[in-house]
Amino acid sequence: MQNLYELGARKFGILSVAPIGCCPAVTSGNGGNCVKPLNDFAIVFHRAIQALLQKLSSGFEDFEFSLANTFEMTSDLLKSPSTFGKHG
């Protein structure tokens, strides 16, 4: 990020980690169930990247960021697909 900042970048859009424990490649080897430790890692990563970005925004002039919580977005979709237009 610092290198990008030094090259003139000031605005960043960042995506956090989705619920990796619910990816088909993971759930297929776990009886179709999500793997909680992997999802816990994704949640911790989101919190850590949010704290890092806040620290950077206070240390770099004109630094702006938008952090998308793809864990929550994807979890909502998995919990209720019909809300998003996905039907059986």
N, C-alpha and C positions, 0 to 999 in steps of 0.2 A: 504494500500500500504506500509505503514511504517513497519507493521508487516512482510509482505512478504519480504521487503528489508532486514530487520534484520535477516530473515531466510536464506538470501543469494540470493534472486531473484534480477536480475539486468536488465533484458529485459522484457518488457511488451507489449503485443498486446491488444489494447482496441478498442471496437466497440462503436460508439456513438449510439444515439437513432434514429431509422428509423422514417419516417413520420407517427407517431401513429394516427394522425387525418385522415389518409386514410386507416386504417385497416378495413377490411370488418365488423367486429363487431361494429365499430363506424359509418361507412358510411351507414350501413343498417338501422340505426335508424335516419339517417339524409337525407333521400331521395336519397341516393347514392352519396352524396357530402362529400368531405373531411371537417373536422372541423379545421378551421384555428388556433384558439387558442391552440389546441393541437400540431399542427405542429410548431407554434411559440415557444412553450415550448421546443420542440426537438432541434430547432435551437439554442436557448439560452443555452441549456444544452451542446451542442457540443462546443460552444465557451468557456463556463465555464470549462469544463473538459480539453480542450486544454490549457487554461491558467494555470490550476492546474498542469497538467503534465509538462509544461515548468518550472514552479516554482520548482517542485520536481526534475527535471533533473539538475537544477542549484544548488540544495541543497544537493543532494545525489551523491556521487562519483560513477562513472560508470553506473549511471541510464540511461537507454535508453528506448524509447517507440515508438510505431507506433500507430497512431490514425486513424482508418478507419471512414470516414464520410458516414455512412450507410444511412443517410438522403438523401444526394445527389445521392448516388448509386441507391437507391430505387426510388427516384423521377424520375431519368432518365429512369428507367425501366417502370414506370407507364406512363410517357409522350410518350415514343416511344418504345413499346414492340417489334416491328418488327426489330429494330436495334439489339436486343438480341436474335433473332431467334424465337420469339413468334408470331405466325400468327393466326388470328381470330379463 
